């Protein structure tokens, strides 16, 4: 089984170095792939020309999902494909959502 790849903004990390998963593009990517986040779930996170393996955690401090990654394990990928898609409107945003780039 292939590990799903999900967009994440590598510049949107918390103080502990975990990727915040509340960016609009991340939420849309999760919804498109019908991925439900849960503690310990392993995913591959990509951004522009890089990707890294990560494990999902819930931040009780910020009340958002985050991904624990090893920053030294980020891989450069020359052909990271970002598909342009059209989504049906879905109410998945809350006060903790963020419009990251």
ABEGO torsion letter per residue (X at the ends): XBBBBBBBBAABBBAAGBBBAABAAAAAAAAAAGBBBBBGBBBBBBBEABBBBBBBBBBAAAGBBBBBBBAAABBBBABBBBBBBBBBBBBABBAABBBBX
